[in-house]
Amino acid sequence: MIQAVCTVEGMNRVLGTVTIMDPRGKLHVIGDVEPEKMEGVLLGDTIIMVYTEAVAITLEKAVVAAQ
């Protein structure tokens, strides 16, 4: 999990996107933001962005052919 203090630079409530600026000054467009999460958020607001990533793997026993 990664957390960063970011600034809201743009919002598109119709498309569900938010543009944020990270602490290094780089802009990121976040998609699929639910409209309820945009309520009360204004341009220029400081937010804490939390990023998590998951990985799924499957383990299967190898089948060895008889010789």
C-alpha positions as a Markdown table, in Angstrom:
| # | Residue | x | y | z |
|---|---|---|---|---|
| 1 | Met | 0.0 | 0.0 | 0.0 |
| 2 | Ile | 1.3 | 3.4 | -1.0 |
| 3 | Gln | 0.0 | 6.7 | 0.5 |
| 4 | Ala | 0.7 | 10.2 | -0.9 |
| 5 | Val | -0.6 | 13.7 | -0.1 |
| 6 | Cys | -1.9 | 15.0 | -3.4 |
| 7 | Thr | -3.7 | 18.1 | -4.7 |
| 8 | Val | -7.0 | 17.8 | -6.7 |
| 9 | Glu | -6.3 | 19.6 | -10.0 |
| 10 | Gly | -9.4 | 18.6 | -12.0 |
| 11 | Met | -12.6 | 16.6 | -11.8 |
| 12 | Asn | -15.0 | 15.3 | -14.4 |
| 13 | Arg | -18.1 | 14.1 | -12.6 |
| 14 | Val | -19.7 | 12.9 | -15.8 |
| 15 | Leu | -16.8 | 10.6 | -16.8 |
| 16 | Gly | -15.9 | 9.8 | -13.2 |
| 17 | Thr | -12.3 | 11.0 | -13.4 |
| 18 | Val | -10.1 | 13.0 | -11.0 |
| 19 | Thr | -6.8 | 14.6 | -11.9 |
| 20 | Ile | -4.3 | 14.8 | -9.0 |
| 21 | Met | -0.8 | 16.2 | -8.6 |
| 22 | Asp | 1.5 | 14.1 | -6.6 |
| 23 | Pro | 4.2 | 15.5 | -4.2 |
| 24 | Arg | 6.7 | 15.5 | -7.1 |
| 25 | Gly | 4.5 | 17.6 | -9.3 |
| 26 | Lys | 3.4 | 14.9 | -11.7 |
| 27 | Leu | -0.2 | 14.8 | -12.8 |
| 28 | His | -2.2 | 11.5 | -12.7 |
| 29 | Val | -5.7 | 10.9 | -14.0 |
| 30 | Ile | -7.7 | 8.5 | -11.7 |
| 31 | Gly | -10.6 | 6.8 | -13.5 |
| 32 | Asp | -13.8 | 5.1 | -12.3 |
| 33 | Val | -14.2 | 7.3 | -9.3 |
| 34 | Glu | -17.7 | 6.9 | -7.8 |
| 35 | Pro | -19.7 | 10.1 | -7.8 |
| 36 | Glu | -20.4 | 9.8 | -4.0 |
| 37 | Lys | -16.6 | 10.0 | -3.4 |
| 38 | Met | -16.4 | 13.3 | -5.3 |
| 39 | Glu | -19.1 | 15.0 | -3.1 |
| 40 | Gly | -17.6 | 17.8 | -1.1 |
| 41 | Val | -14.3 | 17.7 | -2.9 |
| 42 | Leu | -13.2 | 20.9 | -4.6 |
| 43 | Leu | -10.4 | 21.9 | -7.0 |
| 44 | Gly | -7.2 | 22.7 | -5.0 |
| 45 | Asp | -8.2 | 20.4 | -2.0 |
| 46 | Thr | -5.4 | 18.4 | -0.5 |
| 47 | Ile | -6.2 | 14.7 | -0.2 |
| 48 | Ile | -4.5 | 11.5 | 0.9 |
| 49 | Met | -4.4 | 9.1 | -2.0 |
| 50 | Val | -4.1 | 5.4 | -1.1 |
| 51 | Tyr | -2.9 | 3.0 | -3.8 |
| 52 | Thr | -3.1 | -0.8 | -3.4 |
| 53 | Glu | -2.3 | -3.5 | -5.9 |
| 54 | Ala | -3.2 | -7.2 | -5.7 |
| 55 | Val | -1.6 | -10.2 | -7.4 |
| 56 | Ala | -3.3 | -13.5 | -7.8 |
| 57 | Ile | -1.4 | -16.7 | -8.7 |
| 58 | Thr | -2.3 | -20.4 | -9.1 |
| 59 | Leu | -0.1 | -23.3 | -8.2 |
| 60 | Glu | -0.7 | -26.6 | -10.0 |
| 61 | Lys | 1.2 | -29.8 | -9.6 |
| 62 | Ala | 3.0 | -30.8 | -12.8 |
| 63 | Val | 1.9 | -34.0 | -14.5 |
| 64 | Val | 4.9 | -36.1 | -15.5 |
| 65 | Ala | 4.3 | -38.5 | -18.4 |
| 66 | Ala | 5.3 | -42.2 | -17.8 |
| 67 | Gln | 8.3 | -43.3 | -19.8 |
